[in-house]
Amino acid sequence: MKRDLFKEAPTDRSTDRKGFALIEVLMAMVIFTVGILALTGLQITTIRGNAEARMQTEATAFGARVVERLRSLPFGHDDLVTTVHPHSLPASGSRPYTVDWTVIADIPVNGTKTVRVTVTPFNKINGRTVTISTIIAE
């Protein structure tokens, strides 16, 4: 029996495929890698946002403590003198913030002092300046 070499042999193997082609595996790996990179970027953004929020919260809490301390002082105390502009506490190792406050007399009414406390973080990349104002009556 002679075989005809020019006769086409069936090449459709779609019915007996049992695995993945190399290109399919590579495309799946590319899609997976893009997804992982997106999640990594999201994680970095989240960590940076949490650091900023922590510094903002610390600065606000520290400013509130300074305001409460100033409010507890007698009306004529040296820290509430209006001629020193601004009063300040420098940043230190345990406190990475500079605290300044200004005192303005007789605003909004006579017999009062308006105190504006400004807390500036030492690391200005992750933190923002916080300003808290209060009025102290005589």
N, C-alpha and C positions, 0 to 999 in steps of 0.2 A: 504494500500500500504506500503510495506516494503521498507525501505531504506537500501541500502548496505553500511555499514560503512567502508568497506575495499576498496571501489572504490575511486579512487583519485579525489579530487575536483580540478578544474582548479585554478592554483596559478599564472598564468601569468597576472599581473596587469599593464603591460607596456602601454597598450592602454588607461587606465583611470588615469594615473598619472597627478596631477595638481600642484605639488609643488616641492620643493627641498628636498633632503635628508640631514640629519644633517652633514654627512661627506662632502658633496659638499659645504655646507656653511662654514665649518671649513677650507677646502682647499682654498676656495676663500679668506677667512680672512687671511690665512697664506701668500698667494701670494700678497695680498694688503699690508700686514705688511712689507714684504721684500722690496717691491717697495718704501714704505714710508721711511724705514730706509736708503735705498740707496739715496734717495733725501735729507735726513737729513745730511748724510755724505758729499754729494756734496755741500750742503749749508755751512757747517762748513769749508770745503776746500776753497770755494769761499770767505768767510769772512776773513779767514787767508791770502789768496792771496791779497785781497784788502788792508788789513792792511800793509802788506809788501810793496806793491806798493806805498801806501801813504807815508810811512816812507822814501822810496827810493826817491820819488819825493821831499819831504820836504828837505832831506839831500842834494840833488843835487841843489835845489833852494838856500838853505842857503850857500852852497859852492860857487855858482856862485855870490851871493851877496858879499861874502868875497873877491873873486877874483876881482870883479869890484872895490871894495873899495881899495884894494891894488894897482890896476892899476892906480887909480886916485891920489895916493900919489906921492910926489916928489921922484926922483930916490934915494936920500940919506936919506930918512925917516927912523926913528928907527925901524919901522915894516918891513923894507926891508933890515935890516942889516944881513950880511951873517954869522956873528960869533955866533948868537943866534940860537941854534938848539934844538928842534923846537920852534917857536913862538906858543902860544896857547891861546885859549879862553875856559875856563872850561864850562861844562854843567851847566845849571841853571834851575829853575822851568819853565820858559817860553821857554827855548831852551833845549830840551833833547838830545843835540849833543855836543860832544867835537870837537873843530876845532883846528887843528895843521897845520902849514905851515912851509916849509923850503925854504930857499933862497940860490941859488947857483950862484956865480958871474962868468961872462965871459963864460957861456955855453949857447948856442952853439957857439957864437962868442964874441969877446971882446966888452965891452961896453953894455952888456946885463945882465939881471938876470933872471934865471929860477926859478919860484915860483911854488911849488907843495903844494896844499891845500888838506888836508885829513879831511873828516868829518866822525866821528865815532858816531853811535847812542848809547845813554845811555842804551837802551834796545836792547841788541844784539840778542835776540831771533827773533824779527820781522824785524830787519834792517840789512843792509849791509853797509860796509865802502865805501864811495865815494871818489875818488881822481880826482882832476882837476888840470891840469898843464897849465901854461901860461908863456910867455916870455915878459919881460918888457925891453924896450930899453931906453938908456940914453937920 
